[in-house]
């Protein structure tokens, strides 16, 4: 009896062989992401504005999808709910595009609060973990999240100009180094 896997007709080995021939493109993509991350850290204010603009465009796209989905709903109450939700997404997207720094102020405050709440919840969940589990690491990550959120909120609204751009830059650097290391490890196996 033949078994199928999630990779279709190809197995994992076939997929890796196909990727090995593309190792140069993978390294190049990683280098571009790494350079973009360094540029973002060099100009965190512009990176913050760019991140908010991307969020605005995504919100507008989601709003359009919500409005289209509203027309497939059979009841009037749900139709108006989905329509209102789509309109709100589009309005929020337009605000992000028209004034990215006002939107960055709101997004930064929400991020700080989310980190504080997430840190507290992670610490609480760690107290519920059994002995022999890595509860200490969960507590540590909860404390880091809590303190990071506290730093963001305590310097708000001034932190709104640099936090999102700094997070974007750091994220791009990690993404870039990950792709570069994956591409180079694929190269070693060719």
N, C-alpha and C positions, 0 to 999 in steps of 0.2 A: 504494500500500500504506500503510495507516494504521499509525502507531506509537503505542504506549501508553507512558505514563510511570508513575512511582511515585505520582503524584497521582491516579490513577484517571482519570475522565472530565475532571476539571478540570486545567488547567495551573497553573503557578506564578503566573501573572498573576491567575488567578481566585482562587487561595488568598490572595494579597496583598490583593485587593479585598475579600474577605470579612473579613480581619483589620482592614482600615482602618476599617470601621464599628465595630469593637470596641476602638479605640485607647484610649478612656476606661477600659474595664475593665482593659486591660493596664497602663496607668499606675497605676490604683488598686491592682492586685495588687503592682506594684513598690513603691509607697509603703508598703503594709502590710509587705512583706518588709524594706524599709529601716528602718521604725520598729521592727520586731521585732529586727533586727540591732543597732540602737542600744540597745534595752532589754536585749538579751543581753549587750552589752558593759558595760552599767551594772551588771549583776548576773551576773558570769561564773560564780559558784558555782551559782546556780540554773539557769543555762543549761547548765552541765555536767551537773547532775542530770537536767534535761529531756532532753538529748541521750542520756544513758545509758538513760533510760526508753524512749525511742523505739527505741534499739538493742535493748533487752530485748524489747519487743513484736515487733519484726521477727524476732528470733531465735526467739521462740515460734511465730510464724506459719510460719517456715521449718521448724521442728521438726514441726509438724502436717503440713505438706505432705510432708516426708520420710517420716513414718509412714504416711500415706495411700499414698505411692508404693511403700512396702515391700510392700504387699499386692498390687501388680501384678507383682512380681518372681516368676519361676518357680522359682528354686532356693532351698533353705533357707538356704544360706550367705549369699547376697546379701540374702535377706529379713532375716536377723538383723543384717547389717551396716547396712542402711538403717534398720531399726528402732532399733538402738543409736545411729546418727547422729541420728535424730529425737529420741530421748530426751535425748541430750546437748545438742542445741540448745535444747530446752524447759527443761532444767535450768539452762543458762547464762542463758536469758531470765528465768527465775524469780529467779536470783541478782541479775541487773541490776535487777529490779523491787523486790526485797526490800531490797537495800542498794546503792543507786546509787553511793555514794562508794567502796566496795570495788571495784566493777566499774570505776569511773572510774580507779582506781589501776592496775588491770591494763591497761585499754585505753590509758591514757596511756603506760605503759611500752612497750607493743607499738607504739604510734604513733611514739615516739621512736626505737626500734630500727629500725622500718621506714624512717624518714626517713634514719637513718645509713646503713643498707645500701643504700637507693635512691640516696643521694647518691654513695656510693663506686662503685656500679655505673654510674651516669650518667657519672662522671668517667672510669672505665675505658672505657666505650663511646665517649666522645668521643675518646680516644686512638686508637681504631680507625677513626675517620671519615677520609675523604679530604680533601685540600686543596680549598678552594673550597666546602666545606660549612660550615654555621654551628657548627662544633665549639666555638668559643669560648663561645657562648651555652649550649651543653650543659654545658661545664665549669663555667660560672658558676652555672647552675641546680643542678648537682650539689654545688658548694661550699655554696650557700645551704641546700639540703636537709640536707647533712651537718651544718652548723653549727646549724641549727634543731633537728635531732634530738639533737645533743650538748647543747644548752641544755636541752632537755626532760629528757633522761636525767640530766644533772648536777644538776638541781633536783628530781628525783623522790625521794620521793613527794609533796613539797609542791606540785609543779607539777600534780598530779592534780586539784586543786580548781579550777584556772582555765584550763588549756590547752584542754580540749575546748569549754568555754563560749566562750572567746575565738575559737577557730577557727569555731565556729558563728556567732557574732556577725559576724565578718568576712565569712564566706561569705554570710550573709543580706544584708549591706550590698552586696556585689558583685552578688548576684542581683537585689536591688531596683533598684539603679542601672541594671543591664542591661535589665530590663523597662521601667523608666521611659524610658530612652533609645530603646528600640525602639518603645514606644507613641507617644512624641512624634515620632519620625521617620515613623511611619505617619500621624500627624495632619497633618504637613506635606504629605503626598502626597495628601490627600483633596481 
